[in-house]
Amino acid sequence: MPGCGRAPSQSSLASPRLRSPCDAAPLRCLWSMLRGLARAAKHEATAGRGAPGGGHAVAPVAAAAATAAASAAGAPVGRKHTCPILLVTWDSAGQPAGPSEARLGVEPVLRSGGVHGDRTPIHSDSDEGDGTIKYTISGEGAGTIFLIDELTGDIHATERLDREQKTFYTLRAQARDRATNRLLEPESEFIIKVQDINDSEPRFLHGPYIGSVAELSPTGTSVMQVMASDADDPTYGSSARLVYSVLDGEQHFTVDSKTGVIRTAVPDLDRESQERYEVVIQATDMAGQLGGLSGSTTVTIVVTDVNDNPPRFPQRIYRFSIQESAPIGTAVGRVKAEDSDVGENTDMTYHLREESGSGGDAFKVTTDSDTQEAIIAVQKHLDFESQQVHTVVLEALNKFVDPRFADLGTFRDQAIVRVAVTDVDEPPEFRPPSGLLEVQEDAQVGSLVGVVTARDPDAANRPVRYAIDRDSDLEQIFDIDADTGVIVTGKGLDRETAGWHNITVLAMEADNHAQLSRASLRIRILDVNDNPPELATPYEAAVCEDAKPGQLIQTISVVDRDEPQGGHRFYFRLVPEAPSNPHFSLLDIQDNTAAVHTQHVGFNRQEQDVFLLPILVVDSGPPTLSSTGTLTIRICGCDSSGTIQSCNTTAFVMAASLSPGALIALLVCVLILVVLALLILTLRRHHKSHLSSDVDEDMRDNVIKYNDEGGGEQDTEAYDMSALRSLYDFGELKGGDAGGGAASPPQAASSSERHSLPRGPSSPEPDFSVFRDFISRKVALADADLSVPPYDAFQTYAFEGAGSPAASLSSLHSGSTGSEQDFAFLRAWGPRFRPLAALYAGHRGDDEAPAS
């Protein structure tokens, strides 16, 4: 115990002291404490002293023994002492009643004085029992939880103590003079340890508990572990020693009493029978002894699935029906094998096989991964007339088989599926000859190409009609007999233009054209020798003037559009009609080519620089065809090494001149060009005359443009519409006074055509009849000719606005009566400017006359 048996200090004060059992030797200290406990117990049993109110009294714990031991050991006075105090409660019969944490009320905890005069209280040596010394305590719980009797030193607990909240209290005791409150000796520190009692039941703090175990697990298979906790002191007694037991569910599960591990009690847990168990586990303290406290929890144990159940079809035979016209891939029906397992243990694989002699693999089966159903679908075309019922065997087996349960039986099942094929009205079926037809390209129109046959597969065997899909034969080269299916040529054929033809033949029931079938036919056009051979290119050759005899000039090859089965064979020679050629020779090389050589030494470019050599090419037929090609040979100047330097372009035709047909064609072309040129000239002239007439009638040439700004919409007097009338009646204006001004002077007589703008309200009322007639005439013309733009449209100009910061540019309200500019030069600008000159140049002359 802390503080017991500590060596005394040599510096201790030799004064009355408060003794403590901690100042003695350890063995003497322990002996004194035990003797004090025994005396206290004897005293309580004989005297029946109890706490106030009839509560349990607390024996003084080694107080007097501690004081006596300290005195015997010569413990010094004047230092602080610390010693644990063990509290034990006693009942009225003198028996221990349990730890102090169960005490209620005010009870003595530490008392001074012994039992029947043999007690050694904690008191000062100077305490003579006359009440002059007052005892006090301080520290944890002093004054609230613990109270001390000032006279006797007895310590009382005022409330219930709970070790689970606080296990010990540290207090200090003082002895003071009651009169002067002087501390008689140093205070002594002591510790009150609260002894535990079994007042806390076990608790399962980690619930709820959920565990799992696989079905059919062996007995003793661990499921999970549960743990309970007890708040009591595990180091004191058996208050915190727990044992576990099963209250409910012991027929299926057990629990280890010490570890709390839950195990299976039977080997035949079946998830399909019961998937969940609720097991109640109890934990009891005091090692399960009578009077111990207990707590319980409910553990949920889920039995997980294993693949211990094979698939089973609910019925042995399934029947379906489907039309014979169903396309490949059409689902016939769905079948599902039941499996009592769950999860991946229910994943199925289905196999399908037809019974012998039932018609082969007409159907296939797949597995729906979501529903685990077998989907039976059509795998090839069905025919009601061939087979009306198909019988297949459907087998289901688990995808994942657990070998541990192989002894339970085979994990597969079988069922019979019968599919009835129903009859439908089917379109005719073709029986083509081979899909390939051949015809000579020189076949006459109406020649036989081939015959197609179709029949109605239904039992009624209705008559069939034939036709050609014209989308596949837009040029209608072939025709077909609607009743017999005979295909003939409808037009002439040409292998060189189209060597193959792909046509679509239609077959339909005679009384129901909706029942339609199609067949594609390939027609090959066989070659006939109908194209003559031709020179591969328009050959041109050059030869030096000093060429030697037998020199190779050019090798000739030919092309032929025909493709004879035996291959091409061509023959070459010079045209017989041409004069004998002393200059060149032609040699057939026998490999479908020919060579041209010179026949004499040297040529003269000044005499003839170009030779045209006609060559006749003949094929091998049959029939034999030929054509004539021309080889152009130019005579060129060469250097000493034979390299060509220059050639002339003048041609000398060795063959006959142009034929009359060629000359006539050339003349016709020239005549057509002349006629086109004359026609274009005539159209241009006619177009110009039309435009000139429109220009004469276009009144836009008479529009007079003014540079005056005008007064805006509020100016109602500045402009007189009668001024426009002068454009059509110049005779009235000549010599007259248009504006009411003075007469013109003699020097202004030449400008009699001038016209001044009328101003002021003195103008006569304008006559708008001229304008009305003009507008009506233009409207009639515009209505008659839709191509004429609307030249009679008018434009209006709104008021320019008031308060403009710029000054007005109009001369209508100007203070001057005329302009200082001379407009006489306008007359020299031509007829188009005469109206403008009459308005401005003549007006200026009128203004200057009065001024003179």
CORWOGI-V67659 format. One record per backbone hydrogen bond with DSSP energy under -1.0 kcal/mol. CO is the residue of the C=O (numbers start at 1). NH is the residue of the N-H. If there is no record, write none. Layout:
BEGIN
{{CO:NH} {CO:NH}}
END
This chain:
BEGIN
{{1:4} {3:6} {9:12} {13:15} {20:23} {21:24} {24:5} {25:29} {26:30} {27:31} {28:32} {29:33} {30:34} {31:35} {32:36} {33:37} {34:38} {35:39} {36:40} {37:41} {38:42} {39:43} {40:44} {41:45} {42:46} {43:47} {44:48} {51:54} {55:51} {57:90} {60:62} {62:66} {63:67} {64:68} {65:69} {66:70} {67:71} {68:72} {69:73} {70:75} {77:13} {81:189} {83:191} {85:193} {89:97} {91:94} {95:91} {98:89} {99:102} {100:103} {110:155} {115:118} {119:114} {121:123} {123:19} {124:127} {132:178} {134:176} {136:174} {138:172} {139:142} {141:144} {141:145} {141:146} {145:158} {146:143} {147:156} {149:153} {150:135} {154:149} {155:109} {156:147} {162:165} {162:166} {167:194} {169:192} {170:140} {171:190} {172:138} {173:188} {174:136} {175:184} {176:134} {177:181} {182:177} {188:173} {190:171} {191:85} {192:169} {197:199} {203:229} {209:300} {211:302} {213:304} {214:217} {218:221} {221:264} {224:262} {229:203} {238:241} {238:286} {241:287} {243:284} {245:282} {248:280} {249:252} {249:253} {252:265} {254:263} {256:260} {257:244} {260:226} {261:256} {262:223} {263:254} {264:220} {269:216} {270:274} {275:303} {277:301} {279:299} {280:247} {280:248} {281:297} {282:245} {283:295} {284:243} {285:288} {286:289} {289:292} {293:285} {295:283} {297:281} {299:279} {300:211} {301:277} {302:213} {304:215} {306:308} {312:338} {316:416} {318:418} {320:420} {322:422} {323:326} {327:330} {330:378} {333:376} {335:374} {338:312} {342:345} {343:346} {344:347} {347:399} {349:397} {351:395} {353:393} {355:358} {360:362} {362:379} {362:380} {364:377} {366:375} {368:372} {373:368} {374:335} {375:366} {376:332} {376:333} {377:364} {378:329} {383:387} {388:421} {390:419} {391:355} {392:417} {393:353} {394:415} {395:351} {396:413} {397:349} {402:405} {403:406} {405:408} {406:409} {411:398} {413:396} {415:394} {416:318} {417:392} {418:320} {419:390} {420:322} {422:324} {429:455} {435:522} {437:524} {439:526} {440:443} {444:447} {447:489} {450:487} {453:431} {455:429} {463:510} {465:508} {467:506} {469:472} {473:476} {477:490} {477:491} {479:488} {481:485} {482:466} {485:452} {486:481} {487:449} {487:450} {488:479} {489:446} {494:498} {499:525} {501:523} {503:521} {504:469} {505:519} {506:467} {507:517} {508:465} {512:515} {514:516} {515:509} {517:507} {519:505} {521:503} {522:437} {523:501} {524:439} {526:441} {528:530} {534:559} {537:539} {539:632} {541:634} {543:636} {544:547} {545:603} {547:602} {548:551} {551:598} {554:596} {556:594} {557:536} {559:534} {564:567} {571:618} {573:616} {583:599} {585:597} {587:595} {593:589} {594:556} {595:587} {596:553} {596:554} {597:585} {598:550} {604:608} {609:635} {611:633} {613:631} {614:575} {615:629} {616:573} {617:627} {618:571} {625:619} {627:617} {629:615} {631:613} {632:541} {633:611} {634:543} {636:545} {637:645} {637:646} {639:642} {643:639} {646:637} {659:663} {660:664} {661:665} {662:666} {663:667} {664:668} {665:669} {666:670} {667:671} {668:672} {669:673} {670:674} {671:675} {672:676} {673:677} {674:678} {675:679} {676:680} {677:681} {678:682} {679:683} {680:684} {681:685} {682:686} {683:687} {684:688} {685:689} {686:690} {687:691} {688:692} {689:693} {690:694} {691:695} {692:696} {693:697} {698:701} {699:702} {700:703} {712:715} {714:716} {720:723} {721:724} {724:727} {725:728} {730:734} {733:736} {745:748} {746:749} {748:751} {751:754} {760:763} {768:772} {769:773} {770:774} {771:775} {772:776} {773:777} {774:778} {775:779} {776:780} {777:781} {778:782} {779:783} {780:784} {781:785} {789:791} {790:793} {823:826} {824:827} {826:829} {830:833} {831:834} {833:837} {834:838} {835:839} {836:840} {837:841} {837:842} {838:755} {840:844} {841:845} {842:846} {843:847} {844:848} {845:849} {848:852}}
END
